Amino acid sequence: MIDSDRVGKCAPDFGHHKRVRSSRTSTIRTRPVPDRQTCSQIEERNDPLHYSPQVIAANPGLSLRQTSTRISVGLAAGEGGSTVTVTVDTEFALELRNVSSGYEDVTVLRNVDLSVAAGSVTALLGPNGAGKTTLLKTASGLIRPISGTVHLHGVDISSLPPNKRAKMGLCHIPEGRGIFRSLTVRENLQMQAAPGDDEGARERSIMAFPILGERLSQRAGTLSGGQQQMLAMARAYARNPRLILVDEASLGLAPLVVDEIFSFLQQVTAGGSSLLIVDQFVARALSIATEAYVMSRGEIVFKGAPSELQQDDVFARYLGGTRSGGA
């Protein structure tokens, strides 16, 4: 019998955790009240900071679909557009606040600030050795921060071990598959399941990746690389975690398997989970992201909308090469 409680894994148990929101107030120049055609264009873009106060007031829930960000208008604007104060109230699934981290005497992350809005997809990009994997390990508790704090849905988890963070709904899918190679597929899925939910977790995993249902009695280490990655990704379905950290899910996989992995990630986030993704396929990561960060030498050098990085000059400045290549 496998004692699944001894292994840290995805485990949403958040009924007693209070949701905490962070607020910031900013002053912006708004546009005049748009006509019907402009309203339609704004609706498609779904960028709340470009709405006029009248549009925001009439449609207070417009921004919730994409960023979980609410905008309240402080002052009414005139017909010609004027300066108004708005409060952006965001619920964060993950926050790293001024975090420095590393291995023994080697500091890798230096004063990093990063946040993942609840229900959003955040892409973390950068060259090899930039500190991306170290950041994910610090967030999941595999590495303790030297300084700074880590927050999961507003709760300071900086001192918690990985299994405690997993029970709060954090799921870390590491680079290199992250499976038990000597166990069967069935046993791996059992390890990922909540106590008493072995069958349900197995059914959800097989629904996501049908090939796993044909390999239940096979040892995980004998699966193909793509099938091993599917088994690793299945833990994101086993317990419906609140936050998923994915490190190089597409590494070494055939293009068709990469398509399946990214399709799976979109399905998971559509169900309400938040996602922080590191991946060599920059364009694919940006295509599903709502926000992007770029790291270099342990520091955040860019934060912004994915569309900004998709401009060739900006892409080359921060990542080198062209958008068609990896980074």
Phi, psi and omega per residue, in radians:
M1 nan 2.297 -3.118
I2 -1.561 2.246 3.102
D3 -1.555 1.613 -3.032
S4 -1.217 -0.352 -3.116
D5 -1.252 -0.245 -3.118
R6 -1.467 -0.129 -3.084
V7 -2.014 2.268 3.091
G8 -1.227 2.267 -3.121
K9 -2.755 -3.095 -3.094
C10 -1.200 2.206 -3.092
A11 -2.720 1.578 -3.140
P12 -1.219 2.084 3.100
D13 -2.517 1.306 -2.911
F14 -2.146 0.306 -3.121
G15 -1.104 -0.505 -3.070
H16 -1.746 0.069 3.133
H17 -1.695 2.189 -3.110
K18 -1.362 2.355 3.086
R19 -1.311 2.302 -3.097
V20 -2.061 2.357 3.127
R21 -2.002 2.567 3.057
S22 -1.879 2.414 -3.111
S23 -2.074 2.568 2.996
R24 -2.456 2.500 -3.117
T25 -1.907 2.311 -3.135
S26 -2.423 2.706 3.120
T27 -1.870 2.256 -3.086
I28 -2.311 2.791 3.030
R29 -1.695 2.042 -3.076
T30 -1.617 2.889 3.120
R31 -1.615 2.841 3.054
P32 -1.104 2.903 3.094
V33 -1.045 2.150 -3.072
P34 -1.386 2.766 3.043
D35 -1.402 -3.104 -3.068
R36 -1.067 -0.732 -3.112
Q37 -1.132 -0.753 3.129
T38 -1.151 -0.681 3.089
C39 -1.023 -0.727 3.132
S40 -1.106 -0.718 3.141
Q41 -1.161 -0.707 3.109
I42 -1.124 -0.718 3.136
E43 -1.038 -0.740 -3.140
E44 -1.154 -0.684 -3.113
R45 -1.292 -0.576 3.097
N46 0.969 0.800 3.118
D47 -1.893 1.760 -2.965
P48 -1.104 -0.527 -3.090
L49 -1.253 -0.120 3.102
H50 -1.775 -0.027 3.075
Y51 -1.284 2.561 2.959
S52 -1.329 2.789 3.128
P53 -0.992 -0.627 -3.141
Q54 -1.118 -0.715 3.141
V55 -1.187 -0.715 3.127
I56 -1.103 -0.802 -3.105
A57 -1.091 -0.640 -3.122
A58 -1.360 -0.391 -3.079
N59 -2.345 1.201 -3.015
P60 -1.141 -0.284 -3.099
G61 -1.772 0.126 -3.056
L62 -0.999 -0.724 -3.009
S63 -1.408 -0.187 -3.043
L64 -1.166 -0.505 -3.057
R65 -1.086 -0.641 -2.982
Q66 -1.803 -0.727 -2.952
T67 -2.147 -0.016 -3.066
S68 0.969 0.569 -3.123
T69 -1.964 2.220 3.089
R70 -1.818 2.462 -3.139
I71 -2.142 2.164 3.095
S72 -1.983 2.439 -3.060
V73 -1.561 2.263 -3.136
G74 -1.527 -0.664 -3.120
L75 -2.342 2.490 3.106
A76 -1.317 2.540 3.140
A77 -1.766 2.676 3.088
G78 -1.339 3.004 -3.110
E79 -1.060 -0.544 -3.112
G80 -1.509 0.024 -3.106
G81 1.576 2.375 -3.135
S82 -2.657 3.046 -3.137
T83 -1.401 2.256 3.128
V84 -2.306 2.806 3.085
T85 -1.819 2.262 3.116
V86 -2.191 2.594 3.064
T87 -1.875 2.119 3.121
V88 -1.714 1.943 -3.034
D89 -1.866 1.843 -3.026
T90 -2.029 2.341 3.009
E91 -1.647 2.146 -3.099
F92 -1.753 2.324 3.013
A93 -1.329 -0.670 -3.116
L94 -2.447 2.412 3.019
E95 -2.403 2.262 2.926
L96 -1.903 2.113 -3.062
R97 -1.997 1.897 3.078
N98 0.919 0.810 -3.034
V99 -1.525 2.273 2.932
S100 -2.056 2.417 -3.045
S101 -2.732 2.842 3.121
G102 3.081 -2.718 -3.065
Y103 -2.188 2.040 -3.121
E104 0.900 -1.982 -3.078
D105 -1.626 0.061 -3.093
V106 -1.809 2.043 3.085
T107 -1.545 2.175 -3.117
V108 -1.821 -0.898 3.108
L109 -1.607 2.405 -3.103
R110 -2.248 1.846 3.044
N111 0.916 0.919 -3.079
V112 -1.507 2.289 2.987
D113 -2.028 2.141 3.140
L114 -2.606 2.470 3.111
S115 -2.428 2.583 3.077
V116 -2.137 1.992 3.141
A117 -1.175 2.534 -3.140
A118 -1.024 2.301 3.113
G119 1.401 0.120 -3.067
S120 -1.875 2.984 3.042
V121 -2.056 2.130 3.139
T122 -2.026 2.234 3.097
A123 -1.695 2.291 3.091
L124 -1.977 1.976 -3.008
L125 -2.074 2.909 3.107
G126 2.649 2.859 -3.131
P127 -1.216 2.919 3.064
N128 -1.017 2.404 -3.141
G129 1.470 0.091 -3.104
A130 -1.293 -0.405 -3.127
G131 1.993 0.186 -3.078
K132 -1.117 -0.857 -3.141
T133 -1.124 -0.667 3.096
T134 -1.083 -0.669 3.122
L135 -1.113 -0.787 3.140
L136 -1.125 -0.711 3.114
K137 -1.129 -0.624 3.094
T138 -1.182 -0.701 3.129
A139 -1.138 -0.635 -3.077
S140 -1.561 -0.124 3.070
G141 1.689 0.029 3.098
L142 -1.217 -0.425 3.055
I143 -2.253 2.323 3.079
R144 -1.484 2.395 3.114
P145 -1.166 2.519 3.044
I146 -1.244 -0.698 3.085
S147 -2.651 2.890 -3.099
G148 1.541 3.110 -3.074
T149 -2.336 2.704 3.092
V150 -2.089 2.301 -3.085
H151 -2.196 2.334 3.074
L152 -1.994 1.947 -3.074
H153 0.862 0.780 3.039
G154 1.526 -0.139 -3.127
V155 -1.699 2.249 3.106
D156 -1.245 1.977 -3.100
I157 -1.964 0.276 -3.019
S158 -0.962 -0.590 -3.071
S159 -1.733 0.005 -3.087
L160 -1.450 2.495 3.063
P161 -1.293 2.910 -3.085
P162 -0.972 -0.709 -3.085
N163 -1.157 -0.580 3.093
K164 -1.209 -0.684 3.107
R165 -1.154 -0.651 3.112
A166 -1.113 -0.682 3.136
K167 -1.186 -0.347 3.078
M168 -1.537 0.029 3.040
G169 1.857 0.240 3.109
L170 -1.674 2.254 -3.136
C171 -2.131 2.128 -3.136
H172 -1.951 2.038 3.069
I173 -1.837 1.772 -2.970
P174 -1.377 2.883 3.009
E175 -1.135 2.481 3.125
G176 1.577 0.504 3.022
R177 1.415 -1.028 3.140
G178 1.238 0.781 3.098
I179 -2.126 2.949 3.050
F180 -1.631 1.742 -2.989
R181 -1.146 -0.523 -3.095
S182 -1.460 -0.194 3.115
L183 -1.640 2.789 3.097
T184 -1.309 2.940 3.071
V185 -1.038 -0.755 3.131
R186 -1.033 -0.769 -3.124
E187 -1.190 -0.635 3.064
N188 -1.085 -0.758 3.131
L189 -1.155 -0.590 3.085
Q190 -1.132 -0.678 3.117
M191 -1.115 -0.521 -3.096
Q192 -1.467 -0.289 -3.013
A193 -1.419 2.708 2.992
A194 -1.264 2.638 3.115
P195 -0.934 2.212 3.131
G196 1.486 -0.009 -3.092
D197 -2.074 0.509 -3.110
D198 -0.992 -0.853 -3.076
E199 -1.160 -0.747 -3.133
G200 -1.117 -0.757 3.130
A201 -1.120 -0.703 3.133
R202 -1.122 -0.741 -3.141
E203 -1.124 -0.718 3.130
R204 -1.151 -0.683 -3.137
S205 -1.165 -0.726 -3.138
I206 -1.215 -0.574 3.084
M207 -1.127 -0.645 3.121
A208 -1.288 -0.728 -3.105
F209 -2.300 1.507 -3.058
P210 -0.952 -0.542 -3.106
I211 -1.048 -0.498 3.134
L212 -1.115 -0.544 3.121
G213 -1.149 -0.423 3.122
E214 -1.545 -0.073 -3.051
R215 -2.172 0.361 -3.016
L216 -1.019 -0.617 -3.096
S217 -1.622 0.003 -3.100
Q218 -1.528 2.473 3.084
R219 -1.172 2.372 -3.034
A220 -1.041 -0.588 -3.109
G221 -1.183 -0.263 -3.137
T222 -1.709 0.001 3.083
L223 -1.262 2.800 3.018
S224 -1.177 2.870 -3.140
G225 -1.017 -0.738 3.131
G226 -1.128 -0.704 3.129
Q227 -1.202 -0.630 3.072
Q228 -1.095 -0.711 3.128
Q229 -1.168 -0.651 3.079
M230 -1.079 -0.716 3.116
L231 -1.111 -0.719 3.096
A232 -1.120 -0.732 -3.117
M233 -1.213 -0.423 -3.081
A234 -1.066 -0.432 3.137
R235 -1.090 -0.397 3.097
A236 -1.270 -0.238 3.051
Y237 -1.769 -0.446 -3.012
A238 -1.033 -0.671 -3.080
R239 -2.255 0.204 3.121
N240 0.851 1.059 -3.083
P241 -1.155 2.774 3.135
R242 -1.407 -0.573 -3.098
L243 -2.384 2.277 -3.123
I244 -2.098 2.210 3.048
L245 -1.857 2.111 -3.076
V246 -2.118 2.118 -3.088
D247 -1.925 1.894 3.053
E248 0.909 1.005 -3.129
A249 -1.144 -0.470 -3.048
S250 -1.677 0.045 -3.031
L251 -1.072 2.134 3.059
G252 1.309 0.232 -3.086
L253 -1.760 2.691 3.081
A254 -1.197 2.640 -3.100
P255 -0.919 -0.706 -3.129
L256 -1.143 -0.629 3.105
V257 -1.233 -0.657 3.082
V258 -1.039 -0.747 3.096
D259 -1.012 -0.755 -3.113
E260 -1.167 -0.680 3.136
I261 -1.120 -0.811 -3.123
F262 -1.194 -0.602 3.058
S263 -1.096 -0.698 3.104
F264 -1.099 -0.769 -3.137
L265 -1.070 -0.684 3.115
Q266 -1.153 -0.651 3.108
Q267 -1.126 -0.731 -3.120
V268 -1.112 -0.806 -3.121
T269 -1.228 -0.515 3.067
A270 -1.114 -0.416 3.108
G271 -1.440 -0.014 3.051
G272 1.968 -0.160 3.118
S273 -1.278 2.656 3.039
S274 -1.662 2.658 -3.036
L275 -2.396 2.283 2.963
L276 -2.041 2.013 -2.982
I277 -2.086 2.338 2.975
V278 -1.989 2.216 -3.114
D279 -2.709 2.568 -3.134
Q280 -1.239 -0.448 3.113
F281 -1.508 1.524 -3.019
V282 -1.035 -0.806 -3.101
A283 -1.083 -0.685 3.136
R284 -1.178 -0.734 3.122
A285 -1.096 -0.751 -3.135
L286 -1.176 -0.508 -3.085
S287 -1.176 -0.420 3.140
I288 -1.879 -0.072 -3.042
A289 -1.517 2.643 3.015
T290 -1.819 -0.276 3.074
E291 -2.621 2.667 -3.110
A292 -2.355 2.507 3.014
Y293 -2.160 2.577 3.018
V294 -2.156 2.295 3.117
M295 -1.897 2.589 3.019
S296 -2.616 2.169 3.106
R297 0.917 0.740 3.038
G298 1.420 0.136 -3.123
E299 -2.241 2.660 3.048
I300 -1.410 2.109 -3.121
V301 -1.918 -0.172 3.109
F302 -2.663 2.423 2.980
K303 -2.478 2.247 3.141
G304 3.058 -2.958 3.136
A305 -1.273 2.520 3.100
P306 -0.969 -0.553 -3.126
S307 -1.097 -0.501 3.110
E308 -1.186 -0.699 3.123
L309 -1.257 -0.325 -3.135
Q310 -1.398 -0.065 2.995
Q311 -1.417 2.304 -2.993
D312 -0.982 -0.735 -3.088
D313 -1.192 -0.700 3.118
V314 -1.184 -0.724 3.135
F315 -1.045 -0.814 -3.113
A316 -1.140 -0.632 -3.105
R317 -1.116 -0.732 -3.039
Y318 -1.710 -0.505 -3.041
L319 -2.079 -0.269 -3.117
G320 1.356 2.756 3.094
G321 1.230 -2.663 -3.124
T322 -2.124 2.956 -3.074
R323 -1.146 -0.368 -3.118
S324 -1.352 -0.267 -3.112
G325 -1.686 3.025 3.097
G326 -1.556 3.105 3.101
A327 -2.639 nan nan
